[in-house]
Amino acid sequence: MSNKPKDTSFVFNASLYRAVDLLSESFTEMHLQQTPGINNKTNFSATLPKQGVGENVALNTLAPFILGQAAPLDSAHALAHMDPPTPWITWATSMFNARLNQNLLHPATAPFARQAEQIVIDWLSPYFGMQGGHFCAGSTIANLTALWAARDANGITKVVASEAAHISVAKAAKILGLSYQSIAVCANGTINKDALGDLSSACLVLTAGTTATGAVDDLSIASAANAAWVHVDAAWAGPLRLSHEHAHLLAGIEAADSVAISAHKWLFQPKESALVLFKHLEIANVAISVGSDYLVAPNIGLQGSRGAAAVSLLATILAWGEEGFAQRINANMDMANQLANFVELHSQFILWQRPTTGLTIFAHKTMSVDELLTLLPTGMFSRCQIDNKDYVRSVAANPNADIASILDSLRRISI
């Protein structure tokens, strides 16, 4: 037993209760500035001290900026981005993870964290017809990892994707030294399969939920195309597979060789949390594994040191089950349809297409997108561009959004 005094910055401190209390407060800058002990400056000073001010002062100084100036993703009118609020159980597990600082690169430092990741992967993989995979810090890395496996396992020399594919796909091709071919999309935003051509040496990337419009490419192409490898970027719409009501929208995904999913999107997880899954796991792992004399096991994938993101997802799965995810996703899909119904029937609005995966794209007949967004609460909607035309974009990722209130806001500006 050591008698050495511990550095108090690394032991439990009752001030952690203060941090939890702040989470329970209203996330408004004005409210936080009126809270006793909170620094009431409106702009954070860039001058950092030579001698520290201590944890309590630092926490109270940063609280109005971190909490008060963040976008409230769980507000009743937030329906703008593919960034959902997170369930409170993930706040707790994230605090556990920060306290323990587990590194999944080394089995000895993260025994349960590694087990948790395997449990989650084993649970999710069958929804997509995959054997397994691993976590990574986002679908940009998941896409890069999948294309790396395709290159080194199957010898692909080029990547083919639609012009609506996420920019990470083109970036991955560039990083891997692969040529990149962008295919035009049809009127509904999906890849034009008639323009694909010879794919015998290519990785065909299909998108399940494009960033701008939520369109899902025809995933039956995965089994029909003569491609050396088929990867599905399901960063956004992948979790629809957990919904019996909407799983059919991703029919055909099970024929892909790899799938990317962003857990920090429609699985409601904190950033950064994503997965890359493979049809033939051992073949993929061999292609993306690197050993070293300081590792007891090969490092699989792009990342070396990484945290225990799976712990939060495991906790959410235990808390909600499949039905809990499906209930919230179905509710979001219903919000998108209600918004589309309103736009479709309102004489002042134009609906681009019926929503496929929770994204509703529309425009006002006389107002510009900027004019319309200015008249609405900040964070209600975002924007996108299709064929060089600006549209209003709504992303139903917030279970706490009040669609009735949102529609009332639209009615008021359209009178």
N, C-alpha and C positions, 0 to 999 in steps of 0.2 A: 504493500500500500504506500503510495507516494505521499510525502508530506509537502510537496511543492505546491504553493498557492496557484490556483488556476487563473488565467487571464479572464477576467469577468466578461469580456466581449464575446467569449465562446461558451458561456454557460447560460442556463435559463435565467431570464430576468422578468420580473413582474410587469415591466413596461410592455411586454408582448400583449398583455391584456388591453393595453391602450391602443395598440395597433388593431386588434380585433374590434374594439369599440368604434374606432374610426370607420371600419368597414360597414358598420351598422348605421352610420350617419347618412344623411342625404348627400349624394355625390354632387354637390353644387359648390362652386368656389365661394359664393357669398356666405353660405352656411358655415363652411369650414373656417372662413376668416373671422366669423363671430364666435367660434368655439374657443373657450379659455385655453391658453397655452399655445395656440396655433399662430404661427407667423402670418401676419396679414399683408405681406407684400404681394403685389400683383405680378411682378416679373422676377424670375429667379436670377440672382446675381451670378455671373460667370466667374467671379473671383473666388477661388477656393482657398481655404486657410492653410497656413504652414503647420499650425498646431490645431488638432481636431477639437470640435466643440462638444463631443460626446454623443452617444447614441440617442438619448432623449431629445436633445435639442435638434439633432439632425432629422429625426423622425418628424418632429413638429414643424420643422422648416420645410420639409419636402411634401408633407401631407396635402396642402392646398394645391400643389402643382400636380402631384401624381393622381390624387383622387378628384380634386376639384376641376382640373382642366382636361380630364379624359372624356372621350365620347361615351355617354351612358348607353351601352349596347342593350341594356334590358329595359329601357324606358318604353312607355306605352306607344310612342310614335316612331321608334327606331326600326326601320325596315329598308335600310339603304345598302348594306354590304354583306359579304359572305363571312362576316365575323360575328358569331353569336355570343350571347352572354354565357357564362359558365355556371354550372350548378355549385352550390356552396360546398358540397363534399369535396370538390376539386380544390377549393381554397385551402381546406384542411390538409389534404394530401400533398399539395404543393408546399405547404409549410413543413410537413414532415420531410419531404424531399430536400428542401433547402437546409434543414437541420442536419440531415444525414450525409448529403452530398455524395450519394452513391455513384460510382463510375461503372457502367455496364461493360466497359472494355476488359475489366479484370474480374473474373468470377469471385475471387476472394473478398472483394470489397462490396459486392452487391448480390449476395446469394438469393434473397427473396425478390429483389427487383428484377433479376433475370428470370426467375420463375414466373413472376407476374406477367412479364412480357410474353413468355411462351404460352401461358394460359390464355391471354387475350388473343394472340395470333391464332391459336388452335380454335378459339371460338369464332373468330371472324372469317377465317380462310374459307370454310365451306360455303358461306353465302356467295362467294365469287368463283367457286370451283377451283380454288388454288390449294396447293399443298402446305404452304407456310411462307414465312418471310421474316422481316424485322422492322423495327421502328426506326424512324429518322426524323430530322428536325423540320420537315416540311415536304410538300409534294415536289418542289423544285429539286430537292435532293433525291426523292423517290423516283422521279422521272429520269434523272441522270443515272441513278443506280441501275434502273431497268435497261436503259440503253447501253450502259457499260456491259451488263450481262449479255445482252443481245449481240454486241460486237465480239466479245471474247468467247462466248459459248457457241454462237452460230455464224460468226464471221460476216455480219452485216457490214455494208459499206456506205449505206445511205439511210436517211430517215425521211419518211413521207408522212405528212400530217396536213390537216386542213388549215386554211388561212385564219380560222377562228381558234386554232389550238393555242394553249397557253404559251407565253414567251419562253418559259423554261425549257420547252421542247427544242426550240431552235438554239437556245444557249447550250443545252446538253450536247447537241450534235456538233456545235462548234468546238466545245471543250474536248470532245472525243475524237476530233479530226474526221468527222463523217460529213458527207455532203447532205444538203437539206433541200427537200422539195416541198413547196407549199401548194396545196390543191384548193381550187376554188370551192366555195360553198354554194349550196342550193338556196332557194328563197327562204327556207325555214332555218337557215344557219347551220345545216349539217353538211358533212363532206360529200362532194359529188363523186360517188363511187364509179361512175362511168369514165372519170378522168384519171383513174389510178395508174393504169399501165402495168408494166412489168415490175413485180415486187419480189422477185426471186432472190435478190441480194439485199433486200430492204427490211427495215423495221417499220411497219405501218403503225402509226399512233392514232388511235381513235379517242375521241373525247366524250366523256359522259358528264355533260353539264359544262358548257362553255362559259367562260368568265363573263362575257358581255350579255348573253341572252339565255344561258342555261340549256342550250340545245344539246341533244344527245345524238351522236352519230349512229347510223344504222349498225348495231353491234353484230348483226348476223354476218357482216363482212369478215369478222374474225375467223369464222370457219370456212368461208367461201373463197377468200383471197389466197393467192399462192404466195404468201409472204414468208420470208425467212423467220420473221418474228412479229408477233402482234402485241402491242402494249396498249392498255386502256388507261388513260388519265381520267380517273374517276374521283379526283380530288374533291369536287363539290357533290356530285350526285350519287357517289358510291353508297352512302348510308341508306338510300332508298331500298336497297336489298333487304333491309331489316323490316320493311313494311310490306305486309301481305297485300295491301291495297295497291302499292305502287312498284313492287319489285319487278313487275313485268316490263317496266320502262327500260330496264337494263338487261333484258333477255338477250342472250348470246355472249355475255361477258365471260361466261365460264369457258369459252373456247380460246380466250386470250392466253398468251404466254406469261404475261405479267400485268399487274394492276397497281395503280397508285391511289391512295385514299388519304385525304387530310382529316385527321381526327379533330383538329382544331376548327373545322367547319361544322358539318352537320352531325358530328358526334359530340359537339358541345364541350370540347376539351380546351384547356389553356394552351396557348402557344409555348413551345413549338412541338407539335405532335402529329406525326403522319406515319403511314406504313407503305412499304412496297412488298407485294405478295407475288409468288411465282407458282406457275403450274408444275414445273419440275424443279423442286427446291435444291436438290443436291447438285444438279448441273449448274444452276445459277450460282449457288454458293461457291463452287469451285472457281468459277470465272471471276468472282468479285472478292476473293479472299487473299489476304497478304499476311505472311508470318513474319516474326521478328524474334530475336534472341531474348527480348524482355517480356514476351507474351507467352502464357502457358497454353493459349489456344489461338488459332488464326483470327485476325481481325476481318470480319465479314462486312463488306459494304464500304461506303465512302468515309463515314465518320469514324474517328478513333474514340476518344473519350466522349461519352454522352450520358445524359441523365436518365432518371427513372420515369419517363413520361407515361409508361404503361401502368404505373401504380394508380394514377388518377383515373385512367380509363377503366381499369379493373374495378375500382371503387364505384364508378358510375354504373357499370354493368351490373354489379351486385345490388346496387340501390334501385335501379330501374328495371333491369331485365330487358329482354328484347321488346316486350310490350311497351315499356316506358319510352324507349327510343322511338318506336313506331308511332305512339300516340302523339309525341311532340312534332315529329316530322309530318305526320298526316295533318295535324293542326296547321302547320306552316303552309302546306300545300293548299289547304282549304282557304287560308288567308289570301294566297296568290290568286286563287280562282274567284274569290269575292271581289278583289280589286279589279280583276280583268272583266268581270261581269259589269261592274259599275262603269268602267271606262268604255266598254263596248256599247252600253246603252245610253251614255251621256253624249249629247249633241256637240259638246265643246272639246271632246277628246278623240284621239285616234289610237286604237290598239294595234301594235305591230303584229303580234301573233298571240294566240292563246298560250299561256304559260305551260311549260313542260315539266320543269323541275323547280318550281317555286319562284322563278324570276318573271316579273311582269314588266313589259317594255311598252311605253306609250308616249304620246306627245299631245300638246295642246294645239288646237287649230290656229289660234291667233297669238299666243304668247310663246316667246322663246323658252328654252329649258332654263336659262339663267333667271328670267323673269318669274317663271313658275316656282323654282326652288327658293327664290327670295321671299315669296309669300307664304312659304310653308315652314314649319319648325325645322331647325337644323337637325340633320340626321334622319329625316323621314325618308328621303329618297336620294339616289345618286344619279349619275348620268352615264350614258354610253353612246357610242357612235356606230352606226350601221350604214354602209354605203355612203360615207361622208355626210350623213345626216345625224344631227343630235337628237337623242331620245332621253326621256326620264326612265330611270331603272329602279325597280323595287326588288329587293332580295328578301324573301321570307325566311329569315334565319333566327328570328327572335320569338320564342314561345310566349313572351309577355307583351307582345305588341297588341294594341287594341284596334282591331281592324275597323270597328264601327267609328271610333274617334278619328281614325285616319281618313275614312271616307267622308266624314263630316267636314274635315279640313278642306278636302277637295271640293265639296259642294259650296262651301263658303266663298272660295275664290272664283267659282264659276258662275256665280249669280250675276 
